[in-house]
Amino acid sequence: MQNFIKKFGGPTLGLPTNRILLLHLSFWALYFSFFFYQITFSRHGEEPNYQRSFFDASTQIIFMALISYFNYFICLPRFLVHKNFGQYLIEFLIPFTIIITCHIFLKRYIYLEIKEAKGFLYSTKFISQHVIAAIFIAIFIGMLRFAKDWFELEAKKSEIENEKLTAELRFLKAQVNPHFLFNTLNNLYYLAMINSPNTTEVIEKLSQMMRYMLYDSNHPKVSMTKEIEYMKNYISLEKLRLDNQIPITFDISGNPDEVQIVPLIFITFLENAFKHGVSNSMTDAYVNISIDINGQQCTYCVENSKLPPNLETTNEKSGIGLQNVNRRLELSYPNNYELIVNEDDKDYIVVLKLNLA
């Protein structure tokens, strides 16, 4: 029985095996009920012979199933491999003819005592009807196989696509680490060059952030609290680099403990705010960050000043991080996010609205 079930395709991707088997059993149960009722009560005025009708209906199911599943398990798979229709007809029609012939002789034997049935059972009409019915049933069962294979193919395509998207998402997340390290090591290099007493503190915070990136960020989602703590560490590093000369605010409203988020989604906008928006030589530089959590809705806003053209570094590939985060948003929050960017000559504002459900 287990081998028979496995031949239906095993635990298929599109339709579970038990559903496929149930579909086949349901068809044969309905066919048996219809055929049994028809042959039992078709002759008015006669006492129904339930035993004979049951035997006739049972053998009808057995022979039709033999034809159908010979086609289902042997002929159709060989045809799908070789694509030779002539060979398929020969392989199917010879066993089909033998099985149908045996069944017709069995039917004549079952109704041997009924004189009225003899003429019909030996007629061309009966043989034609029987052959046509067998062909239609074999075609129907064969179509179930094509339907199963189609569902499997579609599910396999979907699985491959999901695997590709998952691999791409992992690759994009992996790119965040070197991007972050590149920016932070620049900050560390600057502090070492000026012999800043904060260098040790920077290394300590960098260690905490790397721990988060190596362990917590490997999960599909993390607590918003951990993501905010990571951002606070990053802001602390930037404050040390800037000697606390630039006004920086970080406001949080709502309860971050109650929601989870895909890790490292926010950091790119924060990095760009400091990288392209502030400098100690700017008198009006600023960075304002806010996170508003309302149920499963989150609004993240980063507002910062813009470096004048003479201070902006044009030789760095600043667009990589933004391309990365945009793609990650498409993969992680499809149709559940809105990214708004506004800028003028002096200010740059990014608003990201997320549905975290």
Secondary structure by P-SEA (a helix, b strand, c coil): caaaaaacccccccccaaaaaaaaaaaaaaaaaaaaaaaaccccccccaaaaaaaaaaaaaaaaaaaaaaaaccaaaaaaacccaaaaaaacaaaaaaaaaaaaaaaaaaaccccccccccccaaaaaaaaaaaaaaaaaaaaaaaaaaaaaaaaaaaaaaaaaaaaaaaaaaaaaaaaaaaaaaaaaaaaaaacccaaaaaaaaaaaaaaaaacccccccccaaaaaaaaaaaaaaaaaaacccbbbbbbbccccccccccccccaaaaaaaaaccccccccccbbbbbbbbcccbbbbbbbbbbccccccccccccaaaaaaaaaaaaacccccbbbbbbbcccbbbbbbbbccc
